[in-house]
Amino acid sequence: MHIRHPCITIIALPSQAHPMKDDTMNTILIIIIMKKLDFTRFSGTRLLSACVFLLFPLTTTFAQIPNHSFENWDTVWGCLTPAGWQSSNLLFVNPSFITCQPSTDCVDGNYSVELTTLMTPTAPQAPFPGNVINATYNSATFNWITGFPFQSRPDYLKLYVKYSGPQINSSGMLSCVLSLWDPVNMNRKQIAYRAQPIYPTFGWIVFNMQLTYFSGLNPDTCVISLSSSLPIASEVSAVMKADSLWFSGITTSTPELEEADRFSIYPNPAGDFLNIQGLSAGRNEYTIAVYNSLGSLVLEERACSLPRRIELTSLNPGIYQVVMSGQGVHAKRTLIKQ
């Protein structure tokens, strides 16, 4: 950008730190050249010329995602884990079985996070995806508790990603949940959510995920999760590398909710329990069915009222579809089980 004025010249130069972030100007250098300006009424001194250089940030990132570029790592239970995040290493707790680690193959800074799907070394053997989530992990209940403070309504979550899998249709997963604590009902209301698969790439790409909003309220918490694959044997050796996550844009409107959109599930990703809520609580009979990635019914319950809490301890980690039907409503939500 180069703006000319009889008295002022402004030159703005975008930073080259992130050439692929076309919607973000990280740094702007403004050069203001003042020519023959009369400042006598302000300072009593006539200034014939001056040159002022200003350097300041301008970005579309609304809130800082903790350790968004995975530069900082901590040692937890003998395993490296990104600072501000929890990883799948903490679920297995075996320093010789690493599904999450830093990688020097990166875009921003010195490190990216590398997630790998491996077969567990002890019987019964099972595929175990690499995962990171910026939520607090309760080691006593094996549940994720909460994310990081966040009060904006961004349109997109973006990141640099590099993905390789053993099959052409292999896929990792990115998910984001924005929620708001409801002090009246003592639970979290889901404001926005999206889970999207990431397929094999040719090198590093910018991955864009648009969030879906269910409420016009502002959130207070954000949870972001990355996983190297589904927990199935055919995905063993899938590798996801991720770097520099950021939010972009502002959602401008919330569409009028249809009846099927009046249901929400939380937390998501979930641990041992899942809450199901409708905007209008009441005594109506609903059927809650949970299907695995192969389309098989793995859990079914009947509820006479909402909200409802169901137990997930019988389900393996993975991606499921939660289908709620009844009273002329048929709604489906994607669930990530940790």
TIBABA-513371 format. One line per 4 residues: number of its first residue (from 1); their letters; for each residue z, x, y of C-alpha. Coordinates in pm, 1 decimal, m for minus. Layout:
<sites>
NUM> a> Z:X:Y  ...
</sites>
This chain:
<sites>
1> mhir> 0.0:0.0:0.0  m94.9:136.6:342.8  m15.9:m74.2:651.5  m120.1:31.6:999.0
5> hpci> 18.6:m87.1:1329.8  m39.6:47.0:1683.2  316.5:177.4:1679.0  412.9:194.3:1312.0
9> tiia> 245.9:328.7:1000.2  394.4:234.1:660.5  284.3:400.8:338.5  430.3:281.1:5.2
13> lpsq> 382.5:494.7:m303.7  475.7:357.2:m650.2  674.1:577.4:m882.2  492.0:733.7:m1178.4
17> ahpm> 799.2:719.1:m1400.6  675.4:408.3:m1583.6  296.5:381.7:m1541.0  280.1:92.1:m1792.1
21> kddt> 525.6:m130.2:m1605.4  264.9:m301.4:m1391.7  514.3:m554.2:m1256.0  776.8:m302.7:m1147.4
25> mnti> 765.5:m59.7:m861.2  1062.4:164.9:m933.1  1045.0:365.5:m617.1  873.0:312.0:m286.4
29> liii> 838.1:583.9:m30.1  808.2:438.8:314.3  697.9:663.9:594.6  744.9:513.5:936.0
33> imkk> 584.0:693.5:1225.2  685.5:557.9:1563.6  460.9:638.7:1852.0  554.3:610.8:2217.7
37> ldft> 821.9:345.4:2167.5  1045.5:258.7:2460.9  1406.1:236.0:2339.0  1563.5:267.5:2686.2
41> rfsg> 1717.3:m78.0:2668.9  1897.6:18.1:2347.3  1999.7:379.6:2393.5  1919.0:470.1:2751.7
45> trll> 1695.0:745.8:2618.1  1319.1:730.7:2605.0  1185.2:835.0:2262.9  827.0:955.9:2270.8
49> sacv> 795.0:1001.3:1893.4  1001.2:995.8:1575.8  946.6:1016.7:1204.9  1177.0:855.4:954.1
53> fllf> 1155.1:887.6:573.7  1325.7:627.8:356.2  1354.4:623.8:m20.9  1487.3:317.8:m197.0
57> pltt> 1443.4:128.6:m528.7  1259.1:m198.7:m566.7  1243.9:m355.7:m910.1  1201.4:m686.9:m1087.3
61> tfaq> 1486.4:m602.9:m1324.7  1763.2:m850.6:m1238.8  2056.0:m713.5:m1433.6  2126.0:m388.2:m1606.1
65> ipnh> 2091.2:m404.3:m1982.5  2357.7:m162.7:m2107.7  2200.0:161.5:m2227.8  1858.6:m6.7:m2205.1
69> sfen> 1665.2:309.6:m2291.8  1900.7:425.3:m2571.7  1980.4:755.3:m2399.6  2353.2:751.5:m2480.5
73> wdtv> 2493.3:758.6:m2834.4  2844.8:740.7:m2974.7  2981.5:842.6:m3314.2  3146.0:539.6:m3476.7
77> wgcl> 3286.6:560.4:m3829.9  3090.7:881.7:m3883.7  2756.9:728.9:m3776.3  2560.4:756.2:m3453.3
81> tpag> 2531.6:423.8:m3267.6  2372.5:352.9:m2925.9  2644.5:325.9:m2661.3  2695.9:m38.1:m2562.4
85> wqss> 2527.7:m158.4:m2882.4  2637.2:m223.2:m3240.2  2415.3:m114.1:m3527.1  2351.0:m187.8:m3892.0
89> nllf> 2514.8:146.5:m3973.1  2849.2:m21.9:m3903.1  2782.0:m295.0:m4157.5  2725.8:m58.9:m4448.6
93> vnps> 2955.4:224.3:m4330.9  2797.2:508.5:m4525.5  2711.0:827.1:m4329.0  2447.7:914.9:m4590.2
97> fitc> 2275.8:574.9:m4558.3  2135.6:558.4:m4204.9  1924.4:264.5:m4089.0  1969.9:330.1:m3715.2
101> qpst> 1935.0:668.2:m3545.0  1807.2:831.8:m3224.9  1447.7:952.7:m3213.8  1286.2:1203.8:m2977.3
105> dcvd> 960.5:1009.8:m3011.2  1012.9:806.3:m2695.8  860.5:678.2:m2371.4  1152.1:689.1:m2128.8
109> gnys> 1402.2:974.5:m2115.1  1488.4:1181.3:m2422.4  1550.6:923.5:m2695.5  1444.5:592.1:m2839.6
113> velt> 1621.7:395.9:m3113.0  1469.1:419.2:m3461.2  1542.1:135.8:m3706.9  1444.3:167.3:m4073.2
117> tlmt> 1455.5:m76.2:m4366.3  1601.1:97.1:m4673.1  1708.8:1.1:m5022.5  2086.2:18.2:m5055.7
121> ptap> 2191.8:317.8:m5269.1  2455.8:133.6:m5473.8  2429.6:m159.2:m5712.4  2335.2:m430.4:m5670.7
125> qapf> 2048.7:m275.9:m5477.9  1892.6:m480.6:m5199.2  1668.9:m415.8:m4896.5  1872.2:m348.6:m4583.7
129> pgnv> 1698.4:m369.9:m4240.3  1793.9:m147.6:m3950.6  1940.1:m351.7:m3665.7  2092.8:m310.5:m3321.1
133> inat> 2258.4:m581.8:m3115.1  2438.6:m549.1:m2783.4  2727.3:m772.6:m2882.5  3082.9:m694.5:m2981.2
137> ynsa> 3137.3:m672.8:m3355.1  3459.2:m796.8:m3513.8  3518.0:m577.5:m3818.9  3788.4:m814.7:m3947.8
141> tfnw> 3567.6:m1126.0:m3962.5  3228.8:m947.0:m3986.0  3099.9:m1161.6:m3697.8  2938.0:m1080.5:m3364.9
145> itgf> 3157.5:m1199.4:m3076.4  2978.6:m1176.3:m2742.6  2711.0:m993.3:m2544.0  2698.9:m844.3:m2193.9
149> pfqs> 2748.1:m1024.2:m1857.5  2421.8:m1169.6:m1729.6  2363.7:m1439.6:m1465.7  1988.2:m1443.3:m1398.0
153> rpdy> 1706.8:m1662.3:m1532.7  1425.8:m1415.9:m1615.2  1090.5:m1529.3:m1748.2  1024.7:m1237.7:m1987.1
157> lkly> 1210.4:m975.0:m2185.4  996.2:m663.0:m2224.3  1027.1:m331.1:m2404.2  828.6:m38.1:m2532.8
161> vkys> 791.0:m60.6:m2908.8  620.8:133.2:m3189.1  614.9:m33.0:m3529.6  487.7:63.5:m3874.5
165> gpqi> 530.7:m127.3:m4199.2  426.7:m95.8:m4562.1  200.5:m401.8:m4531.5  m46.9:m525.8:m4272.9
169> nssg> 167.6:m834.6:m4212.5  499.0:m648.4:m4201.7  706.3:m745.2:m3902.1  1022.3:m656.9:m3718.4
173> mlsc> 1205.5:m897.6:m3492.2  1320.2:m916.1:m3129.5  1556.9:m1191.9:m3021.9  1735.4:m1281.1:m2699.8
177> vlsl> 1996.6:m1549.0:m2630.3  2125.0:m1647.4:m2285.8  2439.2:m1859.8:m2297.8  2710.7:m2009.5:m2077.0
181> wdpv> 3074.3:m2065.0:m2166.7  3176.6:m2431.4:m2151.6  3550.8:m2440.8:m2072.8  3571.0:m2816.0:m2138.6
185> nmnr> 3435.2:m2808.4:m2493.5  3555.4:m2451.0:m2552.9  3219.9:m2327.2:m2682.0  2901.2:m2159.5:m2565.3
189> kqia> 2605.5:m2358.2:m2438.0  2266.2:m2209.3:m2514.8  2068.5:m2172.1:m2190.4  1763.6:m1987.5:m2323.4
193> yraq> 1650.5:m1837.0:m2651.3  1354.3:m1670.8:m2816.4  1298.0:m1479.3:m3139.5  957.7:m1320.0:m3188.1
197> piyp> 811.5:m1102.5:m3465.8  675.6:m756.0:m3387.0  378.1:m652.4:m3601.3  239.8:m301.2:m3673.7
201> tfgw> 110.4:m123.7:m3363.9  m120.4:168.9:m3291.2  127.6:386.2:m3107.8  356.1:271.1:m2828.2
205> ivfn> 288.6:m64.6:m2662.3  460.1:m288.4:m2407.9  586.9:m596.8:m2591.2  631.8:m915.1:m2385.3
209> mqlt> 853.1:m1202.5:m2499.6  875.7:m1514.7:m2284.6  1210.0:m1693.0:m2302.1  1238.4:m2067.1:m2372.9
213> yfsg> 1491.5:m2248.2:m2153.2  1692.6:m2550.2:m2264.8  1902.7:m2593.9:m1950.7  1871.6:m2559.0:m1574.7
217> lnpd> 2209.5:m2384.7:m1553.4  2252.9:m2011.3:m1500.6  2387.5:m1814.6:m1799.7  2685.8:m1583.6:m1796.3
221> tcvi> 2609.9:m1380.5:m2111.6  2309.7:m1222.4:m2282.0  2269.3:m1102.0:m2641.2  1965.1:m897.1:m2747.2
225> slss> 1891.6:m802.8:m3106.9  1628.5:m579.7:m3270.1  1560.6:m562.7:m3643.7  1319.5:m344.7:m3841.0
229> slpi> 1215.9:m621.5:m4082.9  1317.2:m915.5:m4296.6  1559.5:m826.9:m4579.4  1296.6:m839.8:m4853.5
233> asev> 1193.6:m567.1:m5097.9  831.3:m550.3:m4980.6  947.0:m437.6:m4635.8  1136.6:m126.5:m4749.6
237> savm> 1031.5:176.0:m4536.3  938.0:m38.9:m4233.8  1018.9:154.0:m3913.5  1066.8:22.8:m3561.2
241> kads> 1111.4:247.4:m3258.3  1217.1:78.4:m2933.8  1272.3:210.0:m2584.1  1345.7:91.7:m2230.6
245> lwfs> 1410.5:m283.4:m2237.1  1385.0:m476.8:m1911.9  1362.8:m832.0:m1778.2  1073.7:m952.1:m1565.5
249> gitt> 997.4:m1254.5:m1349.0  1204.0:m1561.6:m1269.7  1162.4:m1892.5:m1449.8  1069.6:m2146.4:m1184.3
253> stpe> 1137.5:m2475.0:m1360.6  1300.0:m2632.7:m1662.8  1084.2:m2894.4:m1837.0  1227.4:m3236.0:m1910.7
257> leea> 1384.3:m3216.5:m2253.9  1249.1:m3429.9:m2534.7  1500.0:m3583.0:m2775.5  1425.8:m3312.9:m3035.2
261> drfs> 1505.0:m3047.4:m2774.2  1853.8:m3185.2:m2721.5  1989.8:m2983.6:m3011.9  2109.9:m2626.1:m2992.3
265> iypn> 2252.8:m2377.3:m3241.4  2496.3:m2097.1:m3159.8  2579.7:m1820.0:m3196.8  2234.2:m1684.2:m3273.1
269> pagd> 2227.0:m1430.2:m3434.2  2507.9:m1580.3:m3641.7  2768.6:m1439.5:m3876.8  2968.2:m1655.2:m4115.2
273> flni> 2953.3:m1977.9:m3914.6  2697.3:m2172.1:m3711.1  2766.2:m2441.5:m3451.8  2517.5:m2725.2:m3402.5
277> qgls> 2536.4:m2926.2:m3084.6  2351.1:m3219.2:m2925.6  2350.6:m3295.9:m2555.1  2484.3:m3642.3:m2633.3
281> agrn> 2770.4:m3626.3:m2879.0  2827.0:m3935.6:m3088.2  2871.0:m4079.3:m3434.9  2516.7:m4074.8:m3569.2
285> eyti> 2419.2:m3951.8:m3913.6  2212.5:m3633.5:m3926.8  2085.7:m3415.1:m4209.3  2110.3:m3040.0:m4150.9
289> avyn> 1882.9:m2834.7:m4376.8  1845.5:m2455.8:m4380.9  1531.1:m2294.2:m4525.5  1472.0:m1926.0:m4599.1
293> slgs> 1161.3:m1724.2:m4506.7  988.3:m1842.9:m4827.2  1038.9:m2208.9:m4734.4  1303.8:m2273.9:m4998.7
297> lvle> 1597.8:m2501.4:m4919.1  1914.1:m2288.2:m4932.1  2169.5:m2509.7:m4759.0  2199.2:m2878.7:m4675.8
301> erac> 2474.7:m3083.2:m4514.0  2513.6:m3432.5:m4371.9  2689.1:m3479.8:m4041.0  2819.3:m3806.3:m3899.1
305> slpr> 2872.5:m3660.5:m3554.7  2791.9:m3363.0:m3334.2  2896.7:m3095.3:m3254.1  2915.9:m2966.2:m3611.4
309> riel> 3019.2:m2630.5:m3760.0  2864.6:m2516.1:m4088.3  2953.4:m2217.4:m4305.6  2688.2:m1951.0:m4372.3
313> tsln> 2877.4:m1714.5:m4601.3  2648.7:m1800.8:m4895.2  2338.0:m1683.1:m4706.0  2203.6:m1328.2:m4710.5
317> pgiy> 2109.3:m1159.9:m4381.4  1764.3:m1266.5:m4268.3  1565.5:m1522.0:m4071.6  1601.3:m1892.3:m4149.8
321> qvvm> 1479.5:m2227.0:m4019.3  1744.2:m2486.9:m3936.8  1601.0:m2839.1:m3951.0  1796.5:m3134.0:m3809.7
325> sgqg> 1676.2:m3486.4:m3878.6  1809.1:m3836.9:m3829.9  1806.9:m4121.1:m3578.2  1432.6:m4076.6:m3531.6
329> vhak> 1471.9:m3706.9:m3446.2  1323.9:m3408.6:m3627.4  1408.2:m3072.4:m3469.2  1369.6:m2715.9:m3595.9
333> rtli> 1537.1:m2397.4:m3476.2  1498.0:m2035.2:m3587.3  1822.0:m1873.0:m3699.7  1896.2:m1503.8:m3749.7
337> kq> 2175.1:m1447.6:m4002.9  2346.5:m1110.5:m3968.7
</sites>
